[in-house]
């Protein structure tokens, strides 16, 4: 590959020298049309040296210094979260020891009436592959049947799928389950709109708590038995969140890397937030809410694509506490197609940035929480984790480092390029030990995805055109194993139709930088650049996922 790109590198190099020469001598000068040896001489002119030394090098040094500061902030935040988790593990500070928890028991006289009324909501939209799994799992929950209402919020537009939902609901209703299928005549507000509309029915007012499961989530039968007692015995707790367990993590390399990222999210961000601040972001599913807390916080709001985080922040600044249960897991599905994963990551990065823009003043003016919690929400939760980390990852590792081959006089310390990234990566590996041998692939893939997350973050902050774009993540229901429904094989797209231009452009640029480093550099940075370029190009041609 280097043999083919060498002429391109030399061409770009000579073109740059020619541009400087033309700017220095003018377009009609004979010196500007000289051979490459004259070009090499022209760069040594006073004007060329001054341009590089007085503008380009200082500017690049400032960018590097800015990235180094951000690198330290991100590292300190990571160390802090992992120290909190280590404290929890060493001293066995499980939620059962911090909060009051007693198993639910039937009263001899009252029977099942001693249990609180629980509403289980399942929002779905054309979920043909998983509707039986999700409805069946909700109806199998161990809870007195007269104290449980299962509400299927079906926004499907496909008449065949609507009929399948009706059939499944009727099947469980015949078994004694109090199940309701609710539909709207529009999709306003998407998931938030469906959940908000579902709360308006009269029977919902009888319920004390509401559990929410996306269509691809399957709780174990004892889910309510283990989570609801935290709400019953602790009146200041608003939310109990379970951890996700991924059924299709072994589907492909992309799902394995998603598993690593999400396991670290739950281990570090969720558990440290629950332990230190009694606050973390609701994941939109696999959680149980106290109805009173939701009502006080204003209920569901569809102003952003992260209605779950929106509700959590509004409840958090009212003083409500959240509990994360690491040992309570709910089966779920990871997107195994790269296009679906890209849309999901756009929503997960654009939404929080847009919510930060909308809520920062409200958080600052709030008088019901401490200054320390406000600082945590603004700096750690939003600014650093939801905005800065995406921009930093892409800009430093995919732009600054590749470009540094053209500025050998600018020193980038090894601690920022090797030691700190290695420690952060080690934290991630601890969350998923079985995938330690995939760590290089994970680093490269995360850098690729940081480009999309950065784009989404800027759209959210600036409220760009795609700020409220909501694309339902495609779910396969692990169909190859369950064989619940016949799998529909879609015709393959042409080679050029499946290409992703942004990844290809970034991969080509980094590849050129790597080749330049081989030809003219004196460090081994080109080894990383070659690997990162390949990661971008492989993603660009669509060879990622299933």
C-alpha positions as CSV (number, residue, x, y, z in Angstrom):
1,X,0.0,0.0,0.0
2,X,2.9,2.3,0.8
3,X,4.4,1.8,-2.6
4,X,1.1,3.0,-4.3
5,X,0.7,5.9,-2.0
6,X,4.3,7.1,-2.1
7,X,3.8,9.1,-5.4
8,X,0.7,10.7,-3.8
9,X,2.6,11.7,-0.7
10,X,5.4,13.2,-2.9
11,X,2.9,15.0,-5.0
12,X,1.1,16.5,-2.0
13,X,4.5,17.5,-0.6
14,X,5.7,19.2,-3.8
15,X,2.3,20.8,-4.3
16,X,2.6,22.4,-0.8
17,X,6.0,23.6,-1.6
18,X,4.8,25.0,-5.0
19,X,2.0,26.9,-3.2
20,X,4.4,28.6,-0.9
21,X,6.7,29.3,-3.8
22,X,3.9,30.9,-5.8
23,X,2.8,33.0,-2.9
24,X,6.4,34.2,-2.4
25,X,7.4,34.9,-6.0
26,X,4.1,35.5,-7.7
27,X,2.3,33.7,-10.5
28,X,4.3,35.1,-13.4
29,X,7.7,34.6,-11.9
30,X,10.1,32.1,-13.6
31,X,11.2,30.9,-10.2
32,X,7.7,29.6,-9.5
33,X,7.9,27.2,-12.4
34,X,11.1,25.6,-11.3
35,X,11.9,21.9,-10.9
36,X,11.5,20.1,-7.5
37,X,15.0,21.2,-6.5
38,X,13.9,24.8,-6.9
39,X,10.8,24.0,-4.9
40,X,12.9,22.7,-2.1
41,X,14.9,25.9,-2.1
42,X,11.8,28.1,-2.2
43,X,10.5,26.7,1.1
44,X,13.7,28.1,2.8
45,X,12.8,31.6,1.9
46,X,12.2,34.1,4.7
47,X,8.5,34.3,4.0
48,X,8.0,30.5,4.2
49,X,9.9,30.2,7.5
50,X,8.1,33.1,9.1
51,X,4.7,31.6,8.1
52,X,5.5,28.3,9.6
53,X,7.3,29.6,12.7
54,X,5.0,32.5,13.5
55,X,1.6,31.1,12.7
56,X,1.3,27.4,12.0
57,X,3.6,26.0,14.7
58,X,2.3,28.2,17.5
59,X,-1.3,27.4,16.5
60,X,-0.6,23.7,16.5
61,X,1.1,24.0,19.9
62,X,-2.0,25.7,21.3
63,X,-4.2,23.0,20.0
64,X,-2.0,20.3,21.5
65,X,-1.9,22.1,24.8
66,X,-5.6,22.4,24.8
67,X,-6.0,18.6,24.2
68,X,-3.5,17.8,26.9
69,X,-5.5,19.7,29.4
70,X,-8.7,17.9,28.4
71,X,-6.9,14.6,28.5
72,X,-6.0,15.2,32.1
73,X,-9.6,16.2,33.0
74,X,-11.0,13.1,31.4
75,X,-8.4,10.9,33.1
76,X,-9.1,12.4,36.5
77,X,-12.8,11.8,36.0
78,X,-12.2,8.2,35.0
79,X,-9.9,7.6,38.0
80,X,-12.5,9.1,40.3
81,X,-15.3,6.9,39.1
82,X,-13.3,3.8,39.3
83,X,-12.1,4.6,42.8
84,X,-15.7,4.9,43.9
85,X,-16.4,1.5,42.3
86,X,-13.4,0.0,44.0
87,X,-14.7,1.4,47.4
88,X,-18.0,-0.3,46.7
89,X,-16.4,-3.6,45.9
90,X,-13.9,-3.6,48.8
91,X,-16.4,-2.6,51.5
92,X,-19.3,-4.4,49.9
93,X,-21.5,-1.3,49.9
94,X,-24.4,-2.9,48.1
95,X,-27.7,-1.0,47.9
96,X,-29.3,-3.5,50.3
97,X,-26.9,-2.2,52.9
98,X,-27.3,1.5,52.1
99,X,-31.1,1.5,51.7
100,X,-33.8,-0.4,53.6
101,X,-34.8,-3.6,51.7
102,X,-37.1,-6.3,52.8
103,X,-38.7,-9.0,50.6
104,X,-42.4,-8.5,49.7
105,X,-44.7,-10.9,51.6
106,X,-48.4,-11.5,51.4
107,X,-50.4,-10.4,54.4
108,X,-52.4,-13.3,55.9
109,X,-55.6,-11.2,56.0
110,X,-55.1,-8.9,53.0
111,X,-53.4,-11.5,50.7
112,X,-52.1,-9.9,47.5
113,X,-53.5,-6.5,48.4
114,X,-50.5,-6.0,50.6
115,X,-48.5,-5.6,47.4
116,X,-48.5,-2.2,45.7
117,X,-50.1,-1.8,42.2
118,X,-47.4,-1.9,39.5
119,X,-47.8,-0.8,35.9
120,X,-45.5,-2.3,33.3
121,X,-45.2,-0.3,30.1
122,X,-43.8,-1.7,26.8
123,X,-43.5,0.9,24.1
124,X,-43.0,-0.6,20.6
125,X,-43.0,0.4,17.0
126,X,-43.2,-2.3,14.3
127,X,-41.3,-4.7,16.5
128,X,-42.2,-7.9,14.7
129,X,-39.1,-9.8,15.7
130,X,-39.3,-9.2,19.4
131,X,-42.9,-8.5,20.4
132,X,-43.6,-12.0,21.6
133,X,-40.4,-12.1,23.7
134,X,-41.0,-8.7,25.4
135,X,-44.8,-9.2,26.1
136,X,-44.2,-12.7,27.3
137,X,-41.4,-11.7,29.7
138,X,-43.5,-8.9,31.2
139,X,-46.5,-11.2,31.7
140,X,-44.4,-13.8,33.4
141,X,-43.2,-11.4,36.2
142,X,-43.7,-12.8,39.6
143,X,-46.3,-10.5,41.1
144,X,-50.0,-10.9,42.2
145,X,-52.1,-10.8,39.0
146,X,-54.6,-8.4,40.6
147,X,-51.8,-6.0,41.5
148,X,-50.2,-5.9,38.0
149,X,-51.2,-4.1,34.8
150,X,-49.2,-4.7,31.6
151,X,-49.6,-1.9,29.1
152,X,-48.5,-2.4,25.5
153,X,-48.0,1.0,23.8
154,X,-48.1,0.0,20.2
155,X,-47.3,2.7,17.7
156,X,-47.0,0.2,14.8
157,X,-48.0,1.3,11.4
158,X,-47.9,-2.2,9.8
159,X,-51.4,-3.8,10.0
160,X,-49.9,-7.3,10.1
161,X,-47.8,-6.4,13.1
162,X,-50.8,-4.8,14.8
163,X,-52.6,-8.1,14.5
164,X,-49.7,-10.0,15.9
165,X,-49.7,-7.7,18.9
166,X,-53.4,-8.1,19.4
167,X,-53.1,-11.9,19.2
168,X,-50.3,-12.0,21.8
169,X,-52.2,-9.7,24.2
170,X,-55.3,-11.8,23.8
171,X,-53.3,-15.0,24.6
172,X,-52.0,-13.6,27.9
173,X,-55.3,-12.0,28.8
174,X,-56.9,-15.5,28.5
175,X,-54.4,-16.6,31.1
176,X,-55.6,-14.1,33.6
177,X,-53.0,-11.3,33.0
178,X,-54.4,-7.8,33.2
179,X,-53.0,-6.6,29.9
180,X,-53.9,-3.5,27.9
181,X,-53.0,-2.7,24.3
182,X,-53.1,1.1,23.7
183,X,-52.7,2.8,20.3
184,X,-52.5,6.4,19.1
185,X,-53.5,7.9,15.8
186,X,-50.1,9.6,15.4
187,X,-46.5,9.3,16.5
188,X,-46.0,12.7,18.0
189,X,-43.2,12.7,20.5
190,X,-42.1,9.2,19.5
191,X,-41.4,7.1,22.6
192,X,-41.9,10.0,25.0
193,X,-45.2,10.8,23.4
194,X,-46.4,7.2,23.7
195,X,-45.4,6.9,27.3
196,X,-47.0,10.2,28.1
197,X,-50.3,9.2,26.4
198,X,-50.2,5.9,28.2
199,X,-50.1,7.6,31.6
200,X,-53.5,9.4,30.9
201,X,-55.7,6.3,31.1
202,X,-57.8,6.0,34.3
203,X,-56.5,2.6,35.4
204,X,-53.0,4.1,35.6
205,X,-54.1,6.2,38.5
206,X,-54.5,3.1,40.6
207,X,-50.8,2.3,40.3
208,X,-48.0,3.3,42.7
209,X,-45.0,2.4,40.5
210,X,-44.3,2.0,36.8
211,X,-41.7,-0.4,35.2
212,X,-40.6,0.4,31.7
213,X,-39.1,-2.1,29.2
214,X,-38.2,-1.4,25.6
215,X,-39.5,-4.0,23.1
216,X,-36.2,-5.9,23.0
217,X,-35.8,-6.2,26.8
218,X,-36.8,-9.3,28.7
219,X,-36.8,-9.1,32.5
220,X,-36.4,-12.2,34.7
221,X,-39.6,-13.3,36.6
222,X,-38.1,-12.0,39.9
223,X,-37.4,-8.5,38.6
224,X,-40.2,-6.7,40.5
225,X,-39.6,-8.8,43.7
226,X,-36.0,-7.5,43.8
227,X,-36.5,-3.9,42.7
228,X,-39.9,-2.7,44.1
229,X,-38.9,-3.1,47.8
230,X,-36.4,-0.3,47.5
231,X,-39.3,2.0,46.5
232,X,-41.7,0.7,49.1
233,X,-39.3,1.0,52.1
234,X,-37.5,4.2,51.0
235,X,-39.9,7.1,50.3
236,X,-37.1,9.4,49.0
237,X,-36.1,6.9,46.2
238,X,-37.7,7.7,42.8
239,X,-35.9,5.2,40.5
240,X,-34.4,1.7,40.7
241,X,-32.4,0.9,37.6
242,X,-31.2,-2.6,36.6
243,X,-28.2,-3.4,34.4
244,X,-28.5,-4.6,30.9
245,X,-27.3,-8.1,29.8
246,X,-26.8,-8.6,26.1
247,X,-28.2,-11.8,24.5
248,X,-26.4,-11.2,21.2
249,X,-23.0,-10.0,22.4
250,X,-21.3,-12.8,20.5
251,X,-23.1,-12.0,17.2
252,X,-20.1,-10.2,15.6
253,X,-17.1,-8.1,16.5
254,X,-19.1,-4.9,16.6
255,X,-21.5,-6.3,19.3
256,X,-18.5,-7.5,21.4
257,X,-17.1,-3.9,21.4
258,X,-20.5,-2.4,22.2
259,X,-20.7,-4.8,25.2
260,X,-17.3,-3.5,26.4
261,X,-18.4,0.1,26.2
262,X,-21.8,-0.4,27.9
263,X,-20.4,-2.7,30.6
264,X,-18.0,0.1,31.5
265,X,-20.8,2.6,31.4
266,X,-22.8,0.6,34.0
267,X,-19.8,-0.3,36.1
268,X,-18.3,3.2,36.3
269,X,-20.8,5.9,35.5
270,X,-24.0,4.3,36.8
271,X,-22.6,2.6,39.9
272,X,-20.4,5.6,40.9
273,X,-23.2,8.0,40.4
274,X,-25.6,5.9,42.4
275,X,-23.1,5.5,45.3
276,X,-21.7,9.0,45.5
277,X,-24.5,11.2,44.4
278,X,-27.7,9.0,44.4
279,X,-28.1,10.2,40.8
280,X,-27.4,8.8,37.3
281,X,-29.2,8.9,34.0
282,X,-32.2,6.7,33.6
283,X,-31.4,4.3,30.7
284,X,-35.0,4.5,29.3
285,X,-35.7,0.9,30.0
286,X,-35.2,-1.8,32.7
287,X,-36.1,0.7,35.5
288,X,-39.0,1.2,38.0
289,X,-40.2,4.7,38.7
290,X,-42.2,6.0,41.6
291,X,-45.3,7.6,40.0
292,X,-45.4,10.5,42.5
293,X,-41.8,11.4,41.6
294,X,-42.6,11.4,37.9
295,X,-45.6,13.6,38.4
296,X,-43.7,16.1,40.6
297,X,-40.9,16.2,37.9
298,X,-43.5,17.0,35.2
299,X,-43.8,13.7,33.5
300,X,-42.5,12.8,30.1
301,X,-41.3,15.5,27.8
302,X,-40.5,15.1,24.1
303,X,-38.3,18.3,23.7
304,X,-35.2,16.1,23.0
305,X,-34.5,12.6,21.9
306,X,-33.4,11.5,25.4
307,X,-36.7,11.8,27.2
308,X,-35.3,9.3,29.8
309,X,-32.4,11.5,30.7
310,X,-34.6,14.6,30.7
311,X,-37.0,13.0,33.3
312,X,-34.1,11.8,35.4
313,X,-32.4,15.3,35.6
314,X,-35.7,17.0,36.4
315,X,-36.4,14.5,39.2
316,X,-32.8,14.6,40.4
317,X,-32.7,18.4,40.9
318,X,-35.9,18.0,43.0
319,X,-33.9,16.0,45.5
320,X,-35.2,12.5,44.6
321,X,-32.7,9.6,44.9
322,X,-31.8,6.9,42.4
323,X,-30.6,3.4,43.1
324,X,-28.6,1.3,40.6
325,X,-28.6,-2.5,41.1
326,X,-25.6,-4.1,39.4
327,X,-26.6,-7.6,40.2
328,X,-30.1,-7.3,38.8
329,X,-29.8,-7.8,35.0
330,X,-32.3,-7.6,32.2
331,X,-31.7,-9.4,28.9
332,X,-31.5,-7.0,25.9
333,X,-30.3,-6.8,22.3
334,X,-27.4,-4.9,20.8
335,X,-27.7,-3.4,17.3
336,X,-25.7,-5.7,15.0
337,X,-25.9,-3.6,11.9
338,X,-23.5,-0.7,11.5
339,X,-26.1,1.7,10.1
340,X,-28.5,1.0,13.0
341,X,-25.6,1.5,15.5
342,X,-24.7,4.8,13.9
343,X,-28.2,6.1,14.2
344,X,-28.4,5.0,17.8
345,X,-25.1,6.8,18.6
346,X,-26.2,9.9,16.9
347,X,-29.3,10.0,19.2
348,X,-27.3,9.2,22.3
349,X,-24.8,12.0,21.7
350,X,-27.1,14.6,20.1
351,X,-29.8,14.3,22.8
352,X,-27.7,14.9,25.9
353,X,-26.0,17.9,24.3
354,X,-29.3,19.4,23.4
355,X,-30.7,18.7,26.9
356,X,-27.7,20.4,28.4
357,X,-28.4,23.5,26.4
358,X,-32.0,23.5,27.5
359,X,-31.5,22.7,31.2
360,X,-28.2,24.4,32.3
361,X,-30.0,27.6,33.5
362,X,-32.7,25.6,35.3
363,X,-30.0,23.6,37.1
364,X,-28.1,26.7,38.1
365,X,-31.2,28.4,39.5
366,X,-32.4,25.3,41.3
367,X,-32.5,25.8,45.1
368,X,-33.5,22.2,46.2
369,X,-30.1,20.5,45.7
370,X,-26.7,21.3,47.0
371,X,-24.0,23.3,45.2
372,X,-21.9,20.1,45.0
373,X,-24.7,18.2,43.2
374,X,-25.2,21.1,40.8
375,X,-21.4,21.1,40.0
376,X,-21.6,17.3,39.5
377,X,-24.5,17.6,37.1
378,X,-23.1,20.5,35.0
379,X,-19.4,19.6,35.0
380,X,-19.1,15.8,35.4
381,X,-22.4,14.5,34.1
382,X,-23.0,16.8,31.2
383,X,-20.0,18.9,30.2
384,X,-17.2,16.3,30.6
385,X,-19.0,12.9,29.9
386,X,-21.6,14.0,27.4
387,X,-19.8,16.7,25.4
388,X,-16.1,17.1,25.9
389,X,-15.1,13.4,25.8
390,X,-16.6,12.9,22.3
391,X,-14.9,16.0,20.9
392,X,-11.6,15.2,22.6
393,X,-11.5,11.6,21.4
394,X,-12.0,12.5,17.8
395,X,-10.0,15.7,17.6
396,X,-7.0,14.5,19.5
397,X,-6.6,10.9,18.3
398,X,-8.0,11.3,14.8
399,X,-6.9,14.8,13.8
400,X,-4.1,16.2,16.0
401,X,-2.0,13.0,16.3
402,X,-2.1,12.3,12.5
403,X,-1.4,15.9,11.7
404,X,1.6,16.0,14.1
405,X,3.7,14.1,11.5
406,X,3.9,17.5,9.6
407,X,5.2,19.3,12.8
408,X,8.1,17.3,14.2
409,X,9.2,20.3,16.2
410,X,6.0,20.1,18.3
411,X,6.5,17.5,21.1
412,X,3.5,15.6,22.2
413,X,4.3,13.9,25.6
414,X,4.1,10.1,25.8
415,X,1.9,10.2,28.8
416,X,-0.9,11.7,26.7
417,X,-0.6,9.3,23.8
418,X,0.2,6.0,25.6
419,X,0.1,6.0,29.4
420,X,-3.2,7.7,30.1
421,X,-5.0,6.0,27.2
422,X,-3.6,2.6,28.4
423,X,-4.9,3.2,31.9
424,X,-8.4,4.2,30.7
425,X,-8.5,1.2,28.4
426,X,-7.5,-1.0,31.4
427,X,-10.6,0.3,33.3
428,X,-12.8,-0.7,30.3
429,X,-11.2,-4.2,30.2
430,X,-11.9,-4.7,33.9
431,X,-15.6,-4.3,33.2
432,X,-15.5,-7.1,30.5
433,X,-12.5,-9.3,31.3
434,X,-13.4,-11.9,28.6
435,X,-12.8,-9.4,25.9
436,X,-9.3,-8.2,26.9
437,X,-7.8,-9.6,23.7
438,X,-10.1,-7.3,21.7
439,X,-8.9,-4.1,23.3
440,X,-6.9,-2.8,20.3
441,X,-10.0,-3.3,18.1
442,X,-12.1,-1.5,20.7
443,X,-9.8,1.5,20.8
444,X,-9.8,1.9,17.0
445,X,-13.5,1.4,16.7
446,X,-14.3,3.9,19.5
447,X,-12.1,6.4,17.7
448,X,-14.1,5.8,14.5
449,X,-17.4,6.2,16.3
450,X,-16.2,9.4,18.1
451,X,-16.5,11.1,14.7
452,X,-20.3,10.5,14.6
453,X,-20.6,11.3,18.3
454,X,-18.8,14.6,17.8
455,X,-21.1,15.5,14.9
456,X,-24.1,14.6,17.0
457,X,-22.9,16.6,19.9
458,X,-22.4,19.8,17.8
459,X,-25.9,19.3,16.3
460,X,-27.3,19.0,19.8
461,X,-25.5,22.1,21.1
462,X,-26.3,24.2,18.1
463,X,-29.8,22.7,17.5
464,X,-29.0,21.7,14.0
465,X,-31.3,20.1,11.4
466,X,-31.1,16.6,12.8
467,X,-31.5,17.5,16.5
468,X,-34.8,15.8,16.9
469,X,-34.2,12.9,14.5
470,X,-35.5,9.6,15.9
471,X,-34.7,6.4,14.0
472,X,-35.9,3.3,15.8
473,X,-33.0,0.9,16.4
474,X,-33.5,-2.2,14.2
475,X,-34.0,-5.3,16.3
476,X,-33.5,-8.9,15.1
477,X,-34.8,-10.7,18.2
478,X,-31.9,-13.2,18.0
479,X,-34.1,-14.8,15.4
480,X,-31.4,-17.3,14.3
481,X,-31.6,-19.0,17.8
482,X,-35.2,-18.5,18.8
483,X,-36.8,-19.1,15.4
484,X,-40.0,-17.4,16.5
485,X,-40.6,-15.7,13.2
486,X,-39.3,-16.3,9.7
487,X,-36.3,-14.0,9.0
488,X,-36.8,-11.7,6.0
489,X,-33.7,-11.5,3.9
490,X,-33.4,-8.1,2.2
491,X,-31.5,-7.8,-1.1
492,X,-27.9,-6.8,-0.7
493,X,-27.1,-3.2,-1.7
494,X,-24.5,-2.4,-4.3
495,X,-20.9,-1.9,-3.3
496,X,-21.0,1.9,-3.7
497,X,-24.4,2.2,-2.0
498,X,-23.1,0.8,1.3
499,X,-20.1,3.1,1.5
500,X,-19.8,5.7,4.2
501,X,-18.1,8.8,2.7
502,X,-17.1,10.4,6.0
503,X,-15.2,7.3,7.2
504,X,-13.5,6.9,3.9
505,X,-12.3,10.6,3.8
506,X,-11.0,10.3,7.4
507,X,-9.3,7.0,6.7
508,X,-7.6,8.4,3.5
509,X,-6.3,11.4,5.3
510,X,-4.9,9.4,8.2
511,X,-3.4,6.9,5.7
512,X,-1.6,9.7,3.9
513,X,-0.3,11.0,7.3
514,X,0.9,7.5,8.1
515,X,2.8,7.2,4.8
516,X,4.3,10.6,5.3
517,X,5.4,9.5,8.8
518,X,7.1,6.4,7.2
519,X,8.9,8.5,4.6
520,X,9.9,11.6,6.5
521,X,9.2,10.9,10.2
522,X,11.5,9.6,12.9
523,X,8.9,8.1,15.3
524,X,6.8,5.0,15.4
525,X,3.5,6.9,15.4
526,X,2.9,5.7,11.9
527,X,2.1,2.2,13.3
528,X,-0.9,3.5,15.1
529,X,-1.9,5.7,12.2
530,X,-1.9,2.8,9.8
531,X,-4.2,0.8,12.1
532,X,-6.5,3.7,12.7
533,X,-6.7,4.4,8.9
534,X,-7.6,0.8,8.3
535,X,-10.4,1.0,10.9
536,X,-11.9,4.0,9.2
537,X,-11.6,2.5,5.8
538,X,-13.1,-0.8,6.8
539,X,-16.0,1.1,8.4
540,X,-16.3,3.2,5.3
541,X,-16.8,0.3,3.0
542,X,-19.4,-1.2,5.3
543,X,-17.4,-4.3,6.5
544,X,-18.6,-3.8,10.1
545,X,-21.4,-5.6,11.9
546,X,-23.7,-8.2,10.2
